[in-house]
Amino acid sequence: MKTIFHFWSNPPPSKLWIALPLGYTFFLQVLTGFPKPDSLKELDANELFVRFSEELFAYPFWLQDLSHLPLFYGLAWLWSWYLGPIRSFFSALKCKAFYIATLYGIINEMAQAFIPDRFPSPGDLIMNLAGVFLGLITHSILCRKFGTLSP
């Protein structure tokens, strides 16, 4: 069990592991930047995209809002995992992972102003940032407990 936690607090030395946080960031952009089905139908988009959009927006609105927290938790975790161990929450606020995840959360929400039938939401932004903070806090704890850092 300790081996699993050690892996998720410290990545293997290969730089190819950047594919994990980059791939997740792309995945997150697809999920949060997809137009609503009616907009895609007006654009005469491929049926596959329309069906994907219908499935994506089939969930209740409140559940879509709540999903931002775990999605951005994962984003902050993966970037802090790849970029190196975090000693404490306060040092996390100065690390590259914090800046990447926070800026991405803000830009991602603002970009929705340019997507048909979508809009930036202060509630979503708060959930994005809460996910980033929780991801960094738990990664910091994991690094101290199972990683290479002493508490």
N, CA and C atoms as a LAMMPS dump frame, in Angstrom:
ITEM: TIMESTEP
0
ITEM: NUMBER OF ATOMS
453
ITEM: BOX BOUNDS ff ff ff
-5.0000000000000000e+02 5.0000000000000000e+02
-5.0000000000000000e+02 5.0000000000000000e+02
-5.0000000000000000e+02 5.0000000000000000e+02
ITEM: ATOMS id mol type element x y z
1 1 1 N 0.834 -1.196 0
2 1 2 C 0 0 0
3 1 3 C 0.874 1.254 0
4 2 1 N 1.978 1.214 0.742
5 2 2 C 2.857 2.368 0.796
6 2 3 C 3.434 2.676 -0.586
7 3 1 N 3.666 1.64 -1.397
8 3 2 C 4.222 1.831 -2.731
9 3 3 C 3.279 2.646 -3.611
10 4 1 N 1.979 2.374 -3.523
11 4 2 C 0.998 3.125 -4.311
12 4 3 C 1.021 4.592 -3.905
13 5 1 N 1.021 4.853 -2.602
14 5 2 C 1.046 6.237 -2.132
15 5 3 C 2.366 6.915 -2.481
16 6 1 N 3.458 6.152 -2.444
17 6 2 C 4.748 6.736 -2.81
18 6 3 C 4.733 7.154 -4.283
19 7 1 N 4.171 6.303 -5.157
20 7 2 C 4.093 6.641 -6.579
21 7 3 C 3.279 7.907 -6.784
22 8 1 N 2.137 8.039 -6.096
23 8 2 C 1.274 9.186 -6.314
24 8 3 C 1.733 10.433 -5.565
25 9 1 N 2.796 10.314 -4.776
26 9 2 C 3.369 11.522 -4.196
27 9 3 C 4.638 11.932 -4.934
28 10 1 N 5.289 10.988 -5.604
29 10 2 C 6.521 11.267 -6.348
30 10 3 C 6.51 10.494 -7.66
31 11 1 N 6.544 11.175 -8.8
32 11 2 C 6.508 10.459 -10.079
33 11 3 C 7.841 9.777 -10.371
34 12 1 N 7.828 8.786 -11.26
35 12 2 C 9.094 8.208 -11.713
36 12 3 C 9.942 9.289 -12.387
37 13 1 N 11.238 9.067 -12.491
38 13 2 C 12.125 10.134 -12.982
39 13 3 C 11.963 10.523 -14.452
40 14 1 N 11.333 9.731 -15.265
41 14 2 C 11.218 10.034 -16.687
42 14 3 C 10.367 11.285 -16.924
43 15 1 N 10.843 12.149 -17.818
44 15 2 C 10.097 13.362 -18.177
45 15 3 C 8.865 13.055 -19.023
46 16 1 N 8.752 11.833 -19.513
47 16 2 C 7.589 11.451 -20.317
48 16 3 C 6.302 11.436 -19.493
49 17 1 N 6.428 11.405 -18.166
50 17 2 C 5.25 11.399 -17.305
51 17 3 C 4.469 12.704 -17.389
52 18 1 N 5.023 13.721 -18.041
53 18 2 C 4.278 14.975 -18.223
54 18 3 C 3.021 14.722 -19.059
55 19 1 N 3.007 13.616 -19.792
56 19 2 C 1.825 13.279 -20.592
57 19 3 C 0.594 13.111 -19.711
58 20 1 N 0.765 12.68 -18.474
59 20 2 C -0.381 12.49 -17.588
60 20 3 C -1.05 13.815 -17.22
61 21 1 N -0.327 14.813 -16.658
62 21 2 C -1.014 16.082 -16.377
63 21 3 C -1.444 16.829 -17.638
64 22 1 N -0.671 16.759 -18.71
65 22 2 C -1.072 17.424 -19.951
66 22 3 C -2.317 16.77 -20.546
67 23 1 N -2.351 15.449 -20.553
68 23 2 C -3.506 14.731 -21.071
69 23 3 C -4.751 15.015 -20.252
70 24 1 N -4.589 15.075 -18.924
71 24 2 C -5.734 15.366 -18.068
72 24 3 C -6.22 16.804 -18.297
73 25 1 N -5.3 17.73 -18.498
74 25 2 C -5.679 19.12 -18.77
75 25 3 C -6.476 19.189 -20.07
76 26 1 N -6.041 18.471 -21.082
77 26 2 C -6.78 18.429 -22.351
78 26 3 C -8.163 17.814 -22.147
79 27 1 N -8.225 16.704 -21.418
80 27 2 C -9.49 16.04 -21.11
81 27 3 C -10.436 16.999 -20.393
82 28 1 N -9.903 17.743 -19.437
83 28 2 C -10.705 18.708 -18.679
84 28 3 C -11.225 19.816 -19.589
85 29 1 N -10.41 20.241 -20.542
86 29 2 C -10.843 21.28 -21.471
87 29 3 C -11.981 20.774 -22.353
88 30 1 N -11.894 19.535 -22.775
89 30 2 C -12.973 18.958 -23.588
90 30 3 C -14.265 18.92 -22.778
91 31 1 N -14.179 18.465 -21.526
92 31 2 C -15.385 18.369 -20.693
93 31 3 C -16.002 19.726 -20.401
94 32 1 N -15.175 20.694 -20.075
95 32 2 C -15.705 21.988 -19.63
96 32 3 C -15.879 22.989 -20.766
97 33 1 N -15.365 22.682 -21.942
98 33 2 C -15.451 23.632 -23.044
99 33 3 C -16.327 23.175 -24.191
100 34 1 N -17.117 22.145 -23.943
101 34 2 C -17.944 21.609 -25.018
102 34 3 C -19.242 22.398 -25.135
103 35 1 N -19.65 22.752 -26.347
104 35 2 C -20.923 23.473 -26.524
105 35 3 C -22.123 22.594 -26.191
106 36 1 N -23.237 23.226 -25.924
107 36 2 C -24.479 22.499 -25.647
108 36 3 C -25.009 21.883 -26.941
109 37 1 N -25.827 20.824 -26.82
110 37 2 C -26.294 20.103 -28.018
111 37 3 C -27.028 20.98 -29.03
112 38 1 N -27.861 21.904 -28.577
113 38 2 C -28.613 22.751 -29.521
114 38 3 C -27.677 23.591 -30.378
115 39 1 N -26.613 24.079 -29.783
116 39 2 C -25.639 24.871 -30.55
117 39 3 C -24.957 24.018 -31.603
118 40 1 N -24.636 22.794 -31.237
119 40 2 C -23.988 21.902 -32.205
120 40 3 C -24.937 21.531 -33.344
121 41 1 N -26.209 21.356 -33.023
122 41 2 C -27.188 21.039 -34.067
123 41 3 C -27.328 22.201 -35.047
124 42 1 N -27.308 23.435 -34.519
125 42 2 C -27.391 24.616 -35.393
126 42 3 C -26.184 24.703 -36.314
127 43 1 N -25.034 24.249 -35.824
128 43 2 C -23.811 24.272 -36.628
129 43 3 C -23.701 23.07 -37.554
130 44 1 N -24.706 22.189 -37.509
131 44 2 C -24.72 20.969 -38.307
132 44 3 C -23.486 20.108 -38.016
133 45 1 N -23.192 19.957 -36.722
134 45 2 C -22.027 19.187 -36.282
135 45 3 C -22.29 17.692 -36.449
136 46 1 N -21.238 16.947 -36.459
137 46 2 C -21.297 15.502 -36.545
138 46 3 C -22.178 14.953 -35.421
139 47 1 N -22.939 13.917 -35.719
140 47 2 C -23.862 13.322 -34.75
141 47 3 C -23.133 12.807 -33.503
142 48 1 N -21.915 12.339 -33.664
143 48 2 C -21.129 11.862 -32.522
144 48 3 C -20.917 12.983 -31.503
145 49 1 N -20.597 14.188 -31.983
146 49 2 C -20.395 15.331 -31.095
147 49 3 C -21.701 15.752 -30.413
148 50 1 N -22.783 15.701 -31.177
149 50 2 C -24.082 16.07 -30.61
150 50 3 C -24.467 15.092 -29.503
151 51 1 N -24.284 13.81 -29.755
152 51 2 C -24.625 12.8 -28.736
153 51 3 C -23.737 12.929 -27.509
154 52 1 N -22.448 13.184 -27.715
155 52 2 C -21.538 13.393 -26.587
156 52 3 C -22.001 14.58 -25.749
157 53 1 N -22.367 15.65 -26.417
158 53 2 C -22.835 16.848 -25.725
159 53 3 C -24.131 16.572 -24.963
160 54 1 N -25.026 15.81 -25.571
161 54 2 C -26.285 15.468 -24.895
162 54 3 C -26.014 14.677 -23.615
163 55 1 N -25.082 13.747 -23.674
164 55 2 C -24.722 12.964 -22.481
165 55 3 C -24.049 13.849 -21.433
166 56 1 N -23.21 14.737 -21.902
167 56 2 C -22.479 15.619 -20.992
168 56 3 C -23.413 16.55 -20.231
169 57 1 N -24.45 17.024 -20.892
170 57 2 C -25.373 17.969 -20.262
171 57 3 C -26.652 17.307 -19.742
172 58 1 N -26.683 15.978 -19.701
173 58 2 C -27.87 15.266 -19.22
174 58 3 C -27.973 15.276 -17.693
175 59 1 N -26.905 15.632 -17.026
176 59 2 C -26.898 15.621 -15.561
177 59 3 C -27.544 16.893 -15.027
178 60 1 N -28.091 16.823 -13.818
179 60 2 C -28.681 18.033 -13.227
180 60 3 C -27.635 19.146 -13.114
181 61 1 N -28.108 20.373 -13.229
182 61 2 C -27.214 21.528 -13.221
183 61 3 C -26.365 21.581 -11.955
184 62 1 N -26.956 21.285 -10.785
185 62 2 C -26.203 21.345 -9.536
186 62 3 C -25.089 20.307 -9.512
187 63 1 N -25.311 19.15 -10.139
188 63 2 C -24.281 18.126 -10.176
189 63 3 C -23.144 18.546 -11.107
190 64 1 N -23.495 19.227 -12.191
191 64 2 C -22.46 19.752 -13.087
192 64 3 C -21.591 20.767 -12.346
193 65 1 N -22.221 21.617 -11.522
194 65 2 C -21.462 22.601 -10.743
195 65 3 C -20.547 21.919 -9.733
196 66 1 N -21.069 20.926 -9.035
197 66 2 C -20.265 20.226 -8.033
198 66 3 C -19.111 19.451 -8.657
199 67 1 N -19.256 19.036 -9.898
200 67 2 C -18.198 18.245 -10.535
201 67 3 C -16.911 19.04 -10.731
202 68 1 N -16.99 20.351 -10.69
203 68 2 C -15.784 21.164 -10.853
204 68 3 C -14.778 20.9 -9.729
205 69 1 N -15.25 20.674 -8.524
206 69 2 C -14.337 20.455 -7.397
207 69 3 C -13.453 19.225 -7.61
208 70 1 N -14.003 18.028 -7.846
209 70 2 C -13.104 16.887 -8.037
210 70 3 C -12.279 16.969 -9.328
211 71 1 N -12.84 17.595 -10.369
212 71 2 C -12.083 17.713 -11.613
213 71 3 C -10.833 18.577 -11.425
214 72 1 N -10.98 19.689 -10.722
215 72 2 C -9.823 20.57 -10.513
216 72 3 C -8.929 20.085 -9.373
217 73 1 N -9.478 19.284 -8.472
218 73 2 C -8.671 18.58 -7.475
219 73 3 C -7.652 17.706 -8.211
220 74 1 N -8.163 16.93 -9.174
221 74 2 C -7.289 16.059 -9.96
222 74 3 C -6.261 16.837 -10.759
223 75 1 N -6.659 17.969 -11.295
224 75 2 C -5.727 18.805 -12.061
225 75 3 C -4.575 19.28 -11.184
226 76 1 N -4.897 19.844 -10.022
227 76 2 C -3.855 20.339 -9.122
228 76 3 C -2.973 19.197 -8.634
229 77 1 N -3.587 18.078 -8.324
230 77 2 C -2.832 16.914 -7.848
231 77 3 C -1.823 16.461 -8.911
232 78 1 N -2.29 16.286 -10.146
233 78 2 C -1.398 15.779 -11.19
234 78 3 C -0.252 16.733 -11.491
235 79 1 N -0.534 18.03 -11.508
236 79 2 C 0.552 18.973 -11.771
237 79 3 C 1.534 19.023 -10.598
238 80 1 N 1.038 18.971 -9.368
239 80 2 C 1.967 18.984 -8.23
240 80 3 C 2.722 17.655 -8.141
241 81 1 N 2.078 16.576 -8.542
242 81 2 C 2.739 15.269 -8.586
243 81 3 C 3.891 15.3 -9.582
244 82 1 N 3.628 15.837 -10.763
245 82 2 C 4.666 15.861 -11.794
246 82 3 C 5.788 16.853 -11.475
247 83 1 N 5.446 18.018 -10.979
248 83 2 C 6.439 19.083 -10.788
249 83 3 C 7.261 18.94 -9.51
250 84 1 N 6.866 18.051 -8.635
251 84 2 C 7.699 17.801 -7.465
252 84 3 C 6.945 17.9 -6.164
253 85 1 N 7.534 17.322 -5.122
254 85 2 C 6.873 17.287 -3.818
255 85 3 C 6.683 18.675 -3.226
256 86 1 N 5.623 18.77 -2.455
257 86 2 C 5.279 20.025 -1.79
258 86 3 C 5.492 19.835 -0.291
259 87 1 N 6.196 20.74 0.327
260 87 2 C 6.494 20.591 1.752
261 87 3 C 5.313 20.952 2.65
262 88 1 N 4.582 21.972 2.305
263 88 2 C 3.457 22.398 3.136
264 88 3 C 2.455 23.136 2.262
265 89 1 N 1.3 23.409 2.828
266 89 2 C 0.284 24.13 2.077
267 89 3 C 0.783 25.51 1.67
268 90 1 N 1.491 26.196 2.558
269 90 2 C 1.964 27.544 2.238
270 90 3 C 3.025 27.52 1.146
271 91 1 N 3.856 26.481 1.135
272 91 2 C 4.808 26.39 0.025
273 91 3 C 4.09 26.018 -1.265
274 92 1 N 2.948 25.338 -1.139
275 92 2 C 2.157 24.989 -2.322
276 92 3 C 1.638 26.236 -3.018
277 93 1 N 1.364 27.28 -2.236
278 93 2 C 0.871 28.524 -2.831
279 93 3 C 1.937 29.24 -3.651
280 94 1 N 3.184 28.81 -3.511
281 94 2 C 4.274 29.417 -4.264
282 94 3 C 4.793 28.507 -5.371
283 95 1 N 4.218 27.333 -5.516
284 95 2 C 4.755 26.368 -6.468
285 95 3 C 4.127 26.53 -7.857
286 96 1 N 4.799 25.965 -8.847
287 96 2 C 4.331 26.055 -10.227
288 96 3 C 2.972 25.397 -10.407
289 97 1 N 2.733 24.298 -9.71
290 97 2 C 1.453 23.588 -9.844
291 97 3 C 0.293 24.49 -9.43
292 98 1 N 0.492 25.283 -8.392
293 98 2 C -0.556 26.203 -7.947
294 98 3 C -0.872 27.208 -9.047
295 99 1 N 0.163 27.784 -9.637
296 99 2 C -0.041 28.79 -10.678
297 99 3 C -0.673 28.175 -11.926
298 100 1 N -0.205 27 -12.321
299 100 2 C -0.757 26.351 -13.513
300 100 3 C -2.234 26.047 -13.306
301 101 1 N -2.566 25.375 -12.195
302 101 2 C -3.95 24.947 -11.957
303 101 3 C -4.88 26.14 -11.726
304 102 1 N -4.418 27.145 -10.993
305 102 2 C -5.249 28.316 -10.717
306 102 3 C -5.492 29.126 -11.99
307 103 1 N -4.429 29.399 -12.731
308 103 2 C -4.59 30.146 -13.976
309 103 3 C -5.459 29.386 -14.973
310 104 1 N -5.25 28.085 -15.049
311 104 2 C -6.074 27.294 -15.951
312 104 3 C -7.54 27.346 -15.516
313 105 1 N -7.815 27.251 -14.225
314 105 2 C -9.186 27.324 -13.727
315 105 3 C -9.86 28.642 -14.08
316 106 1 N -9.112 29.725 -13.973
317 106 2 C -9.659 31.049 -14.291
318 106 3 C -9.859 31.201 -15.805
319 107 1 N -8.836 30.861 -16.573
320 107 2 C -8.919 30.993 -18.033
321 107 3 C -10.001 30.074 -18.591
322 108 1 N -10.077 28.869 -18.052
323 108 2 C -11.09 27.914 -18.498
324 108 3 C -12.495 28.464 -18.295
325 109 1 N -12.72 29.083 -17.166
326 109 2 C -14.053 29.631 -16.881
327 109 3 C -14.336 30.846 -17.763
328 110 1 N -13.357 31.706 -17.959
329 110 2 C -13.555 32.892 -18.801
330 110 3 C -13.741 32.515 -20.275
331 111 1 N -13.115 31.437 -20.709
332 111 2 C -13.226 31.014 -22.111
333 111 3 C -14.652 30.607 -22.461
334 112 1 N -15.44 30.262 -21.465
335 112 2 C -16.819 29.859 -21.738
336 112 3 C -17.668 31.017 -22.266
337 113 1 N -17.189 32.231 -22.119
338 113 2 C -17.89 33.385 -22.684
339 113 3 C -17.885 33.339 -24.217
340 114 1 N -16.953 32.59 -24.792
341 114 2 C -16.816 32.516 -26.244
342 114 3 C -17.414 31.242 -26.832
343 115 1 N -18.009 30.406 -25.991
344 115 2 C -18.623 29.151 -26.442
345 115 3 C -20.132 29.374 -26.518
346 116 1 N -20.757 29.027 -27.654
347 116 2 C -22.2 29.253 -27.789
348 116 3 C -23.005 28.605 -26.65
349 117 1 N -23.959 29.339 -26.127
350 117 2 C -24.853 28.885 -25.047
351 117 3 C -24.139 28.547 -23.749
352 118 1 N -22.928 29.022 -23.562
353 118 2 C -22.202 28.804 -22.311
354 118 3 C -21.863 30.177 -21.75
355 119 1 N -21.559 30.233 -20.46
356 119 2 C -21.227 31.512 -19.833
357 119 3 C -20.306 31.266 -18.643
358 120 1 N -19.449 32.25 -18.332
359 120 2 C -18.598 32.122 -17.144
360 120 3 C -19.467 32.173 -15.886
361 121 1 N -19.153 31.34 -14.931
362 121 2 C -19.944 31.272 -13.705
363 121 3 C -19.044 31.485 -12.489
364 122 1 N -19.368 32.477 -11.65
365 122 2 C -18.576 32.674 -10.423
366 122 3 C -18.613 31.432 -9.526
367 123 1 N -19.751 30.739 -9.489
368 123 2 C -19.854 29.522 -8.676
369 123 3 C -18.906 28.435 -9.165
370 124 1 N -18.833 28.282 -10.489
371 124 2 C -17.907 27.292 -11.056
372 124 3 C -16.461 27.674 -10.745
373 125 1 N -16.153 28.956 -10.841
374 125 2 C -14.798 29.412 -10.552
375 125 3 C -14.427 29.122 -9.095
376 126 1 N -15.356 29.348 -8.183
377 126 2 C -15.101 29.053 -6.766
378 126 3 C -14.848 27.555 -6.583
379 127 1 N -15.655 26.723 -7.254
380 127 2 C -15.456 25.275 -7.146
381 127 3 C -14.123 24.859 -7.776
382 128 1 N -13.738 25.502 -8.883
383 128 2 C -12.429 25.222 -9.5
384 128 3 C -11.31 25.497 -8.5
385 129 1 N -11.35 26.676 -7.883
386 129 2 C -10.288 27.071 -6.959
387 129 3 C -10.297 26.229 -5.688
388 130 1 N -11.481 25.861 -5.209
389 130 2 C -11.564 24.985 -4.033
390 130 3 C -10.936 23.629 -4.352
391 131 1 N -11.188 23.109 -5.544
392 131 2 C -10.576 21.854 -5.953
393 131 3 C -9.065 21.957 -6.024
394 132 1 N -8.568 23.072 -6.545
395 132 2 C -7.117 23.286 -6.613
396 132 3 C -6.516 23.291 -5.2
397 133 1 N -7.11 24.044 -4.287
398 133 2 C -6.584 24.111 -2.918
399 133 3 C -6.618 22.751 -2.24
400 134 1 N -7.723 22.038 -2.362
401 134 2 C -7.821 20.718 -1.723
402 134 3 C -6.836 19.724 -2.341
403 135 1 N -6.656 19.787 -3.646
404 135 2 C -5.693 18.908 -4.301
405 135 3 C -4.278 19.158 -3.826
406 136 1 N -3.918 20.432 -3.681
407 136 2 C -2.572 20.759 -3.216
408 136 3 C -2.37 20.404 -1.75
409 137 1 N -3.39 20.606 -0.936
410 137 2 C -3.285 20.269 0.485
411 137 3 C -3.091 18.764 0.662
412 138 1 N -3.918 17.975 0.001
413 138 2 C -3.794 16.528 0.182
414 138 3 C -2.502 16.001 -0.42
415 139 1 N -2.054 16.581 -1.525
416 139 2 C -0.77 16.149 -2.08
417 139 3 C 0.367 16.502 -1.126
418 140 1 N 0.292 17.644 -0.502
419 140 2 C 1.301 18.043 0.479
420 140 3 C 1.355 17.057 1.649
421 141 1 N 0.185 16.67 2.142
422 141 2 C 0.118 15.705 3.25
423 141 3 C 0.701 14.361 2.813
424 142 1 N 0.342 13.924 1.618
425 142 2 C 0.835 12.651 1.113
426 142 3 C 2.347 12.675 0.927
427 143 1 N 2.87 13.785 0.444
428 143 2 C 4.322 13.909 0.275
429 143 3 C 5.039 13.791 1.616
430 144 1 N 4.496 14.418 2.626
431 144 2 C 5.135 14.358 3.947
432 144 3 C 5.025 12.962 4.554
433 145 1 N 3.904 12.302 4.328
434 145 2 C 3.671 11.014 4.968
435 145 3 C 4.359 9.856 4.235
436 146 1 N 4.266 9.827 2.906
437 146 2 C 4.771 8.687 2.148
438 146 3 C 5.879 9.04 1.165
439 147 1 N 6.111 10.308 0.941
440 147 2 C 7.089 10.714 -0.055
441 147 3 C 8.49 10.792 0.51
442 148 1 N 9.267 11.6 -0.121
443 148 2 C 10.673 11.74 0.271
444 148 3 C 10.863 12.819 1.325
445 149 1 N 9.815 13.521 1.689
446 149 2 C 9.933 14.614 2.655
447 149 3 C 9.642 14.121 4.064
448 150 1 N 10.326 14.665 5.019
449 150 2 C 9.996 14.344 6.414
450 150 3 C 9.003 15.386 6.911
451 151 1 N 8.099 15 7.849
452 151 2 C 7.074 15.949 8.32
453 151 3 C 7.641 17.14 9.034
